[in-house]
Amino acid sequence: MTYLHNDVFDKGLSELADADALHICSAEPATYAAATSTYTLGNKATPTVSAPGDRAAGGREVTISAITDGSVTGTNTATHAALVDSLTSRLLAAYALSASQAVTSGNTFSLPAHKIGIPAPA
């Protein structure tokens, strides 16, 4: 069985703390440009990312705090979220939302708290 120290997991997850925006997207972005312009339907500046901690199924994880006041800038169905670091133009993470949301430009969006984790090695 492979062993990885928690520091190995934590250093990877700690990069998510560099996120200065969370975008809701109409498709899964694979690049910073896709997350911030091609597919973006809205954003929340400075999302709160917790420090890494134990993951229930093994490994480590961070929690993205609930969002109640995200700004919607496009009209479509949001299916994915993306954490970005605008300073370095990096897409840090992209993932499917637990449920799609129809959004309308000019409104606000909400997301529940959610987790991003790295499972323990097999």
C-alpha positions as CSV (number, residue, x, y, z in Angstrom):
1,M,0.0,0.0,0.0
2,T,1.3,3.5,-0.9
3,Y,1.7,5.9,2.0
4,L,1.5,9.7,1.7
5,H,2.1,12.1,4.6
6,N,-0.7,14.6,5.3
7,D,1.7,17.4,4.3
8,V,1.7,16.0,0.7
9,F,-2.1,16.3,0.5
10,D,-2.2,19.6,2.3
11,K,0.3,21.4,0.0
12,G,-1.8,20.6,-3.0
13,L,-5.1,21.6,-1.4
14,S,-3.5,24.7,0.1
15,E,-3.2,26.1,-3.5
16,L,-7.0,26.4,-3.4
17,A,-6.6,29.2,-0.8
18,D,-5.2,31.3,-3.7
19,A,-8.6,31.4,-5.3
20,D,-9.9,34.9,-5.6
21,A,-13.1,34.1,-7.4
22,L,-15.6,31.2,-7.8
23,H,-17.4,31.2,-11.2
24,I,-20.5,29.3,-12.0
25,C,-20.3,28.0,-15.6
26,S,-22.6,26.5,-18.3
27,A,-20.1,23.7,-19.0
28,E,-16.9,22.3,-17.4
29,P,-14.1,24.7,-18.1
30,A,-10.6,23.3,-18.9
31,T,-8.8,26.7,-18.9
32,Y,-8.8,30.0,-17.0
33,A,-10.2,31.7,-20.1
34,A,-13.1,29.2,-20.3
35,A,-13.9,29.6,-16.7
36,T,-13.8,33.4,-16.7
37,S,-15.3,34.3,-20.1
38,T,-16.4,31.4,-22.4
39,Y,-18.6,29.6,-19.9
40,T,-19.0,32.0,-17.0
41,L,-22.6,32.9,-15.9
42,G,-21.5,34.7,-12.7
43,N,-19.0,34.9,-9.9
44,K,-18.4,35.4,-6.2
45,A,-15.2,37.3,-5.3
46,T,-13.0,35.9,-2.6
47,P,-14.7,32.6,-1.7
48,T,-13.8,31.2,1.7
49,V,-11.6,28.1,1.5
50,S,-10.9,26.2,4.8
51,A,-7.6,24.8,5.8
52,P,-7.1,21.2,4.8
53,G,-8.5,18.6,7.1
54,D,-9.2,14.9,7.3
55,R,-11.5,13.5,4.6
56,A,-14.2,11.0,5.9
57,A,-13.3,8.4,3.4
58,G,-9.6,8.8,3.9
59,G,-7.3,11.5,2.5
60,R,-7.6,15.2,3.0
61,E,-10.1,17.9,1.9
62,V,-11.0,21.6,2.1
63,T,-14.5,23.1,2.4
64,I,-15.7,26.0,0.3
65,S,-18.1,28.0,2.4
66,A,-21.7,28.5,1.4
67,I,-22.3,31.4,-1.0
68,T,-25.5,33.5,-0.7
69,D,-24.6,36.5,-2.7
70,G,-22.9,35.5,-6.0
71,S,-23.5,37.9,-8.9
72,V,-25.2,36.4,-12.0
73,T,-23.8,38.0,-15.2
74,G,-25.4,35.7,-17.9
75,T,-28.7,33.8,-18.5
76,N,-28.4,30.0,-18.9
77,T,-28.1,26.9,-16.8
78,A,-25.1,26.6,-14.4
79,T,-23.8,23.1,-14.3
80,H,-20.3,23.6,-13.0
81,A,-18.2,25.7,-10.7
82,A,-14.6,26.9,-11.1
83,L,-12.1,28.3,-8.6
84,V,-9.7,30.7,-10.2
85,D,-6.6,32.7,-9.2
86,S,-6.9,35.9,-11.3
87,L,-3.4,37.2,-10.3
88,T,-1.8,34.3,-12.1
89,S,-4.6,33.5,-14.6
90,R,-4.9,29.9,-13.2
91,L,-7.9,27.6,-13.2
92,L,-7.4,25.9,-9.8
93,A,-10.3,23.6,-9.8
94,A,-13.4,22.9,-11.9
95,Y,-16.2,20.5,-10.8
96,A,-19.9,19.7,-11.4
97,L,-22.5,21.3,-9.2
98,S,-24.5,19.0,-7.0
99,A,-27.6,20.3,-8.9
100,S,-27.9,22.4,-12.0
101,Q,-29.3,25.9,-11.5
102,A,-31.1,28.1,-14.1
103,V,-29.8,31.6,-13.6
104,T,-30.8,35.0,-15.0
105,S,-28.5,37.9,-15.5
106,G,-28.8,40.6,-12.8
107,N,-29.9,38.2,-10.1
108,T,-27.8,36.5,-7.4
109,F,-26.9,32.9,-6.9
110,S,-26.4,30.7,-3.9
111,L,-24.4,27.5,-3.4
112,P,-24.2,25.4,-0.3
113,A,-20.9,24.7,1.4
114,H,-19.1,22.0,-0.5
115,K,-15.8,20.0,-0.3
116,I,-12.9,19.3,-2.6
117,G,-10.7,16.5,-1.6
118,I,-7.9,14.2,-2.4
119,P,-8.5,10.5,-1.6
120,A,-6.0,8.4,0.2
121,P,-3.9,6.2,-2.0
122,A,-5.0,2.6,-2.6
